[in-house]
Structure formats: C-alpha cells, structure tokens
Amino acid sequence: MNPAANIIARLGGEAQVSFITGTAYTAPYRWQAARAKGGTGGVIPQRHHRRLIDHARANGIPLDAEEFLPASNKDEETPR
C-alpha cells in the first residue's frame, strides 16, 4: 500500500498537490517512489500533512491523518 499515491490521486494529482504544498512539481512523484529509487517509499513528509488535510476539508474531500501512515505489517515488527 502506498499512502502517498492514494492521497495524491484523491486530491487531484501531482501538480495539484505540489501547488497545495508549495513544493517542486517533482516532489509528489518522489513521495510515491521506492526508497531504493530515491523516493520516500510512499510516505508524504509530515511537514505537508496539515496543508493537505486543510485543503481536503475545505473542498469536501474525506482525508484523515491516519491515512498518511503506511500500513503496519505485524510480520515485520521486531519485538522489544
């Protein structure tokens, strides 16, 4: 699951999200790319969450803060 791809699609695409967040046009693409390819592995940097949530709320687009988090995989969790 790629939270960035889901959120970006829901908010109108990469160009719209880069406008909302004030980032370079390429930033939303990097957020969707795998870490091995220089991306963030599907995670939108936290500093952009509030702007995206506020935009979604102002435009009637359902978006919760929890949707920014990658799905946890209990099989990969390390016991402490």
C-alpha positions as CSV (number, residue, x, y, z in Angstrom):
1,M,0.0,0.0,0.0
2,N,1.3,3.4,-0.9
3,P,-0.4,6.1,1.2
4,A,1.2,8.9,-0.9
5,A,-0.3,7.6,-4.2
6,N,-3.7,7.2,-2.7
7,I,-3.8,10.7,-1.2
8,I,-2.3,12.4,-4.3
9,A,-4.9,10.8,-6.5
10,R,-7.7,11.8,-4.2
11,L,-6.5,15.4,-4.1
12,G,-6.3,15.8,-7.9
13,G,-2.8,14.6,-8.9
14,E,0.8,15.5,-8.6
15,A,0.5,19.0,-10.0
16,Q,-2.3,19.9,-7.6
17,V,-0.5,18.5,-4.6
18,S,2.7,20.3,-5.4
19,F,0.7,23.6,-5.6
20,I,-1.1,22.9,-2.3
21,T,2.2,22.1,-0.5
22,G,4.3,24.7,-2.2
23,T,6.8,22.1,-3.3
24,A,8.6,21.4,-6.6
25,Y,6.5,19.7,-9.2
26,T,8.6,16.5,-8.8
27,A,8.2,16.2,-5.0
28,P,4.8,14.3,-5.1
29,Y,6.4,11.8,-7.6
30,R,9.3,11.2,-5.2
31,W,6.9,10.6,-2.4
32,Q,5.4,7.7,-4.3
33,A,8.8,6.2,-5.4
34,A,10.5,3.4,-3.6
35,R,13.3,4.3,-1.2
36,A,15.8,2.3,-3.3
37,K,15.0,4.7,-6.2
38,G,15.4,7.9,-4.2
39,G,11.8,8.3,-3.0
40,T,10.2,8.2,0.4
41,G,8.6,4.8,-0.1
42,G,5.0,6.1,-0.2
43,V,5.2,8.4,2.7
44,I,4.4,12.1,2.5
45,P,6.7,14.2,4.7
46,Q,4.9,15.2,7.9
47,R,5.5,18.9,7.3
48,H,2.9,18.8,4.5
49,H,0.2,16.9,6.3
50,R,-1.6,19.9,7.7
51,R,-1.8,21.7,4.4
52,L,-3.2,18.7,2.6
53,I,-5.7,17.9,5.4
54,D,-6.9,21.5,5.4
55,H,-7.2,21.6,1.7
56,A,-9.2,18.3,1.7
57,R,-11.5,19.6,4.4
58,A,-12.1,22.9,2.6
59,N,-13.0,21.0,-0.6
60,G,-15.2,18.3,1.0
61,I,-12.6,15.5,0.3
62,P,-12.5,12.9,3.0
63,L,-9.0,12.6,4.4
64,D,-7.9,11.5,7.8
65,A,-4.5,11.9,9.4
66,E,-4.3,8.1,9.8
67,E,-4.2,7.8,6.0
68,F,-0.7,9.3,5.9
69,L,0.7,6.4,7.8
70,P,1.9,3.3,6.0
71,A,0.1,0.1,6.9
72,S,1.8,-1.7,9.6
73,N,2.8,-5.3,8.9
74,K,2.8,-7.3,12.1
75,D,5.0,-9.9,10.5
76,E,7.8,-7.4,10.1
77,E,7.6,-5.9,13.6
78,T,10.5,-6.5,15.8
79,P,9.7,-7.4,19.4
80,R,11.2,-5.1,22.0
